[in-house]
Amino acid sequence: MAKPKSKKTVILIVFLIFIAAVLAAVFIRVNPKWKAAELTIVQAEKKYEINSIDPDGTTLQTRILPPEGYTRVPVDKGSFAEYLRDYPLYPAGTALPVFDGTTKESPYTAAIFDITVGDEGYQQCADSIIRLYGDYYYENEQYDKISFMFSNGDECSYDRWKNGKRMLVLGDYSCEIPAAFPDDSEQQYRNYLKMVMRYAGTLSLMKESTVITPDELQIGDIVCDETHVVMVVDMAVNEKGEKCYLFGQSFIPAVCFHIVNDLEGGETTPWFTEEELKQRSFTVGGFSFFSDKDIRRWKEGF
């Protein structure tokens, strides 16, 4: 007759089960799975009159024309600026797609990037800019430049991520641990971005950027405070040297990155003037009253 298991054996088995459960939970936590949301792409019910728009244009530079007397600033081939100018757009008049399958209609929406959004709604204001920065470097195989700071100040590097390193976050504490096999697939890159989006935001973008003057603004720079961030996606200049800018954003709930309209003047236009940005406070996208102290350059800029 078999002897009953001793008490120590039972305790050991329970302990091993507990450890296995903890390790499984940690593995799942540090290995998020990104999945694209099913977006609804429909024409908006209400039409808004917007200046400088060519409805037949399919990219940023063909859809949004410079104001009269202005020309787009020259950019280098292969640059982030060119990447944004060639970004495909949803058809003119599309209602702004939300990650949960709904749509929003707003006079602030000038044009919408044809960009995926994660199904869990992480791609909000700062996340959308992180997504575009990361995608540009990823598509140009500059993997060593894909590195973003969490709000607690710790760095999360894609170069290390694709080699099996993962970030374990507990409250304000985080550390890097080996928790996966090397994997440089696009799916794994998306998984990496999902982890970054969980723990990065406007505060981390502010930590990674420096304040610049309105005169220094370039494509790829941001206007960021603690609650919202927008990015300069294009610039134009006239013969007097006066500049104007296009801004892009996302927000809560997560929506596709889109170009915003300036509604402060008498006419609706996607172009913001240099004079506006030099005011004590200014509004972009109807969300924040920014100041000149919020004009920033992420890392070394583009």
Summary of the structure (lengths in Angstrom):
residues: 302
radius of gyration: 22.7
end to end distance: 76.6
largest distance: 99.6
contacts: 917
relative contact order: 0.17
helix: 28%
strand: 27%
